[in-house]
């Protein structure tokens, strides 16, 4: 069965590094969405202390990416990447479900 999202090698490296330096055990990282920005929705990523009953679990073999159950339908087919540029760095999401993004790139709509 295909995972709800895919994780690039660069994103996997960054997640491994974050989990290794957290200082306490983690179930993985949780990806979700929240209402924010001029286009309506934005991506969230946070440490996960436990796996929720309805979380979608993407197990890479080294760590788990948990998808908030309210976000699954918006994230199916998404590729999670990590980008480092001169003036900014962070996780990026290439989501085929997006219908548009705001001008600053911080929020999207489906």
N, C-alpha and C positions, 0 to 999 in steps of 0.2 A: 504494500500500500504506500502511495506517495505521501510525503509529509506535507502538512499545510503550508509551511514556508521552507525555503532552502537557505542555508547559511554559507556564505563564501568563505574560502580559507582565511582571508584577511579578518573577517568578522570573528571566525572561530578562534584565531590567535588572540584577538583582543579580549574575547569573553574568557578564554583560559587565563589570561593575565589578570583580569579583574577578579575572577574567582580565587586565584591563587593569593592575591594580596588583600583580600577582604578581611581576613583576621578571624573569621568564624565559619563553620560549615554552612554550605548553601545547598539547596535542592537544585539550583541552577539560576537562570535569569528568566524573568517574566516579561513578555511583550504584550502590549495592549494598545488601546486607543482611548482618547478622552476628547471631550468637547472642548475645543480651544481654537483660537485664531480666527482669521477673517474668512477662511474657507470652511470652518466647522469642526474638523477633526485633526488630531495630531497623534503621532506615535509616542508610546511610552516604553521605557525599558528600565527595569529595576531588579535588584537582587530578590530571589525567592527563597524564603526560609523553609517552605514546605510546598508540596504539590496539592493543589486544590482538587476537590472531588470531580469537578467538571473541566479542569484544565486540559487543553490539548497538549500532549507531550511530544516534542521532537527530541529524540535521543540520538546524539551524535556518537555515542560510545564513550566519549570523554566527559561530557557534560550534557545537561538537559536545557532546552529552551521551552519554556511553558508559555502557552498562549491563553490569555484570559478568555473564558468562554464567550463573553460578550463581543470579543473582537474577531473570533474565528471567521465569521462570514465575510468580514471586510479584508482579511489578510490571506485568504486562500490563493496560492500561486505567487506569493510575494517572495522576493529575494532580499535577504538582509545582508548588508555589506558594512564595512568600516572604512572610512576615507580620512586620510591625513593630508591636509593642504597647508600652505604657508600660514594662513591666518585663521584656520579653523580645522577641527577634526571632530569626528563623531560617526555614529551609526546612521546609515542611510537605508531606505527601503524602496525597492523598485516593485511597485504594486500594479498589476494589470487591471485591478478593479477601480483605480483612481480615474475620475472623470475630469479632474482639474486640481490645480494647486494655486495657492495665493502667490503673489509676486515675491514675497520674501522666502518662500519655500518651506515655511514652518508648519503649514496646515494644508489639508486636502479635503476633497469631497468625493463621494461615490454616487 
